[in-house]
């Protein structure tokens, strides 16, 4: 069965850091594009970062220079290192994987990140 399991969210002070992890089960994710988006109530969903199977990355302007996406293909895991966190980064963060095997996008369950003093 295909499953994406997220972890690493929580409460952090402004200026602090968190690292989110998203581990995929199943096959075919070594060649999948993976990434993260976030959702804040009352606001449009925002794509944060994406990484290709070869390691090419792209970031939203709102997080560029503060967040870093990476992946470990041997573990079918994608990470989001979040530094210099701001209150406006507060959101539910979701990971996704686009698997070429079935041309389907799989989603994690979401993890809450709260940045507050």
N, C-alpha and C positions, 0 to 999 in steps of 0.2 A: 504494500500500500504506500502511496505517496503522502508524505507529511512534511511540513515545515514547522519547526518548533523554535520559537523565539525565547530569548532570555536576556537579562542584564538591565532591564529598566528599573526605575526607582526614583527616589527623591534626592536632589542634589542642589547645593547652593550655587548662586550665580558665580560664574567663573570656574566652576568645577568641571569634572570630566566623568563620562560614563562610556562603557563599551557594550554595545549590543551584539548578540550572536544569533545566528539563524542557521540551524542544521537541517539539512534535507535528507529524507530517507528515500529509498527507491533508486532507480537507475537512470542514467542519462543526464544527470545534473552537472557532470564535468564539462559539458559543452553548452550549458545553459547560461544565458545572461541572467544575472541576479542583481537585486537592488533593494532600495528602501524608499518608502514614502511615509508621510505623516498626515494625521487628520486631527484638526482642532474643531470642537463644536462651533458651529456658526461660520466656519471658514471653508474655503475650497480645499480639497485634497491637494497636497503638494508633493511632487516627486523630488526626492532629496538627492539620491545618488544611484548610479548604476555601474556595474562592472561586467565586462565581457568575459568569456571563457579564457581569453588570452591575457586578461589583466588590464585592458583599456578601460579607463574610468571617465566619468562625467558627473558634474555636480551642479546643483542649483546654486544660483548666485547668493542666496541667503545663507548658505552654509559653507561655501567655498573658502578654503583657508582655515577653517575651524574643524570640519569633519573629514574623516578619511575612511573610504570603503576599501576593503580587502577581502580576499577569499583564499581558502585552502581547499583545493580540488580533491585532495586525498581524503578529506573529511567531509566533503560536500557541504561546506560551511562558509557563510558570508558574514563579515563583521562590519560594524560601523563604530569607529572610534570618534567620540564627540568631545571636543575640548572647548574651553572658553564659552561654556553654556550660558545662555541668556534666558530670561523669563519667557520670551516669545518662542523659544524652542519647546515649550511645554506642549505635549501632544501625545496621541497614541501612535506609535511607530510600527509599521508593517513591513515585513520583508516579502519579496516575491522572487520567483524563478520562472523564466520562460524556457521551457524544455522543447528543443527541436524535435525530439523523438515523436511527440504527438502534437506539436505546435500548440501547446496549451500553457497557460500561465497559472501557476500555483501560488497560493498566498499563505502567509503565516497568520497566527491568531491575534497578533498585536501585543505590544507591551507598552505600558504607560511610563512616560518620562515626565517628571515634574521638576521644574527649576524654580525655586522660591527661597527667599531669605526668611 
